Amino acid sequence: MIDLKGKCALIVGARRVGQVVARRLAQEGVNLAIGYRSSRDEAESLRQEIAPLVERSCVLQGDLSSEADVTRMIDEAHRQLGGLHFVISLASDFPYNPLGKLDGAAWDRSMAGAKGSYLLALHASRKMRDNPGSTRGHIILFGDTSARETPYRNYLPYLTSKAAVEYMVRAFAVELARYGILVNAIAPGPTIRPPEIEPHEWDEIIEQTTPLKRESSPDDMAEIAVALLRSETITGESVRVDGGNHIAGPYELA
């Protein structure tokens, strides 16, 4: 098992669930570069919160759909933290796209998320190859539990992009195994009510679609992330944290 204290991680998408994951990693003493696209104040506030728990921390701005931004963020994280062992990406939009309004722009917007995961994993892995030891790095991407067998309505491009991420995890795991780099995913179900869904509608969704009748837990996801980063033999896996949603069948959001 890997001792996480003093390791260095880039976490992108550190809002909502990402904040919980970042705080949990900081509790383990993981030095953190917090990547953001437009929410600098939130990123800086989180950095100040976790700073007493770690040796080094920083915030980095970038758009994951831009290869130049991705390589710059990775280089900067490596320089400011003094290394790069882990990358965690939670960055994702959640666009509502009913069938009658679908067009090419809706597809492009959602697939930019899959592209960002691809670029981040690709360029981070190239930096990690230089790390010493048999396990040189770990990449964790975030999928969606319904991107497999149980798609719901009104989010077709988004779910397709998450299905790409799920497959990408397995493909990268195969490609990077010889370099000692592990690649896994966490697949949440309904987690933290989206602003476009009314509270009573959200409660009905949770009640009707999750056997445990509760939201997916960000704290559980953070614990899974810690367990995966400690592991040296788990790769190509996607861990569902969804209150049993995947065994309940498809549902409808909004």
C-alpha positions in Angstrom: 0.0 0.0 0.0 1.2 3.5 -0.8 1.8 6.1 2.0 0.0 9.2 0.7 1.7 11.7 3.0 3.9 14.0 1.0 2.6 12.8 -2.4 1.6 15.4 -4.9 -1.8 15.6 -6.7 -3.5 17.7 -9.3 -7.3 17.8 -8.7 -9.5 19.5 -11.3 -13.1 20.3 -10.7 -12.8 20.9 -7.0 -16.3 22.2 -6.5 -19.2 20.3 -4.9 -18.0 16.7 -4.7 -14.5 17.8 -5.6 -14.2 20.0 -2.5 -14.9 17.0 -0.3 -12.4 14.9 -2.1 -9.7 17.6 -1.9 -10.3 18.0 1.9 -10.0 14.3 2.4 -6.7 14.1 0.5 -5.4 17.0 2.4 -6.1 15.1 5.7 -3.8 12.4 4.3 -1.1 15.0 3.8 -1.3 15.0 0.0 0.1 18.2 -1.5 -2.6 19.7 -3.8 -2.7 21.7 -7.0 -6.4 22.8 -7.4 -7.3 23.3 -11.0 -10.3 25.5 -12.0 -11.7 26.9 -15.2 -13.6 30.0 -14.0 -14.2 29.8 -10.2 -11.0 31.2 -8.9 -12.4 32.5 -5.7 -13.8 29.1 -4.8 -10.5 27.4 -5.7 -8.5 29.9 -3.6 -10.8 29.6 -0.7 -10.4 25.8 -0.8 -6.6 26.2 -1.0 -6.5 28.4 2.0 -8.7 25.9 3.9 -6.4 22.9 3.2 -3.1 24.8 3.4 -2.4 24.1 7.1 -2.7 20.3 6.4 -0.2 20.1 3.6 3.4 21.2 2.8 2.5 22.7 -0.6 -0.6 23.9 -2.4 -1.5 26.1 -5.3 -4.4 27.0 -7.6 -4.1 26.7 -11.4 -6.5 28.0 -14.1 -7.1 26.2 -17.3 -9.7 24.8 -19.7 -9.3 21.0 -20.1 -10.6 21.1 -23.6 -7.4 23.0 -24.5 -4.3 20.9 -24.9 -2.1 23.9 -24.3 -3.9 24.6 -21.0 -3.7 21.0 -19.9 0.0 20.7 -20.5 0.7 24.0 -18.8 -1.4 23.0 -15.7 0.5 19.7 -15.4 3.9 21.3 -15.8 2.9 24.0 -13.2 1.6 21.5 -10.7 4.8 19.5 -11.0 6.9 22.6 -10.5 5.0 24.1 -7.7 4.4 20.9 -5.7 7.8 19.4 -6.5 6.4 16.3 -8.2 3.2 14.8 -9.6 2.0 11.4 -8.4 -1.8 11.6 -8.7 -4.3 13.3 -11.0 -8.1 13.4 -10.2 -10.6 14.9 -12.6 -14.1 15.7 -11.5 -14.5 18.5 -14.1 -17.8 18.1 -16.0 -20.8 20.1 -17.0 -24.2 18.6 -16.6 -26.2 20.1 -19.5 -30.0 19.4 -19.7 -30.7 18.5 -23.4 -34.2 17.2 -24.1 -34.5 15.2 -27.3 -36.4 18.0 -29.2 -33.7 20.5 -28.7 -30.6 18.3 -29.4 -28.2 19.6 -32.0 -24.5 19.4 -32.9 -23.6 22.1 -30.4 -25.1 20.0 -27.5 -22.9 17.1 -28.6 -19.8 19.2 -28.9 -20.3 20.8 -25.5 -20.6 17.4 -23.7 -17.9 15.6 -25.6 -15.5 18.4 -24.6 -15.6 16.8 -21.1 -14.5 13.4 -22.5 -11.7 15.2 -24.4 -10.6 16.9 -21.3 -10.3 13.6 -19.4 -8.3 12.2 -22.3 -5.9 15.1 -22.5 -5.4 15.1 -18.7 -4.8 11.4 -18.5 -2.5 11.4 -21.5 -0.2 14.3 -20.5 -0.2 13.5 -16.8 0.9 9.9 -17.5 3.8 11.2 -19.5 5.0 13.2 -16.5 4.4 10.3 -14.1 6.6 7.9 -16.0 9.7 9.6 -14.6 8.6 8.8 -11.0 10.6 6.2 -9.2 9.3 2.8 -8.0 7.1 0.1 -9.4 3.9 2.2 -9.0 4.7 5.6 -10.5 1.3 7.2 -10.6 -2.5 7.0 -10.4 -5.2 8.7 -12.4 -8.8 8.8 -11.2 -11.5 10.0 -13.5 -15.2 10.5 -12.7 -17.9 8.8 -14.7 -21.7 8.3 -14.1 -23.4 5.2 -12.9 -26.0 5.6 -15.6 -23.5 5.8 -18.5 -23.7 2.0 -18.7 -26.9 0.0 -18.7 -29.4 2.5 -17.3 -29.5 5.8 -19.2 -32.1 8.4 -18.3 -33.8 10.9 -20.5 -32.9 14.5 -21.4 -29.1 14.1 -21.0 -28.0 12.0 -24.0 -24.8 13.9 -25.0 -23.7 14.1 -21.3 -24.2 10.4 -20.7 -22.4 9.5 -24.0 -19.4 11.5 -22.9 -19.4 9.7 -19.5 -19.6 6.4 -21.3 -16.5 7.4 -23.3 -14.8 8.2 -20.0 -15.7 4.7 -18.6 -14.2 3.0 -21.6 -11.2 5.3 -21.6 -10.3 4.2 -18.1 -10.0 0.6 -19.2 -8.1 1.5 -22.3 -5.6 3.8 -20.5 -5.2 1.1 -17.8 -4.0 -1.3 -20.4 -1.8 1.2 -22.1 -0.2 2.5 -18.9 0.2 -0.7 -16.9 3.7 -1.3 -18.2 4.7 2.1 -16.9 3.4 1.3 -13.4 0.5 3.9 -13.7 -2.9 2.9 -12.5 -6.1 4.3 -13.9 -9.6 4.0 -12.3 -12.9 5.8 -12.1 -15.6 6.6 -9.6 -19.2 6.5 -11.0 -21.7 8.5 -8.9 -25.4 8.3 -9.1 -27.7 11.3 -8.1 -25.5 13.5 -6.0 -26.2 17.1 -4.7 -29.3 18.5 -6.4 -28.6 20.3 -9.7 -30.0 23.9 -9.7 -32.4 23.2 -12.6 -34.3 20.5 -10.6 -36.7 21.6 -7.9 -36.1 20.2 -4.4 -39.4 18.2 -4.3 -38.6 16.7 -7.8 -35.1 15.8 -6.5 -36.6 14.1 -3.5 -38.9 12.1 -5.7 -36.1 11.0 -7.9 -34.0 9.8 -5.0 -37.1 8.0 -3.4 -38.0 6.2 -6.6 -34.7 5.3 -8.2 -32.2 4.4 -5.4 -32.9 1.3 -3.4 -31.2 2.9 -0.4 -33.4 6.0 -0.9 -30.5 8.4 -0.4 -28.2 10.5 -2.5 -24.8 9.3 -3.5 -22.4 10.3 -0.8 -19.5 12.7 -1.6 -17.8 11.4 1.6 -18.0 7.8 0.3 -16.4 9.0 -3.0 -13.6 10.7 -1.1 -12.9 7.5 0.9 -12.9 5.4 -2.3 -10.5 7.9 -3.9 -8.1 7.5 -0.9 -8.4 3.7 -1.1 -7.6 3.7 -4.8 -4.6 6.0 -4.5 -3.2 3.7 -1.8 -3.6 0.6 -3.9 -0.9 -0.9 -6.1 -3.0 -3.6 -7.8 -6.4 -2.0 -8.7 -6.5 -0.7 -12.2 -9.1 -0.4 -15.0 -11.9 -0.4 -12.5 -15.0 1.9 -12.1 -16.5 1.9 -8.6 -20.1 2.8 -8.4 -21.2 5.0 -5.5 -24.9 5.4 -6.3 -27.1 4.2 -3.5 -27.9 1.1 -5.6 -29.2 3.1 -8.5 -27.6 0.7 -11.1 -29.8 -2.2 -9.9 -33.0 -0.1 -9.9 -33.3 0.6 -13.7 -33.4 3.9 -15.6 -35.1 7.0 -14.4 -35.9 10.6 -15.7 -34.3 13.8 -14.6 -36.3 17.0 -15.1 
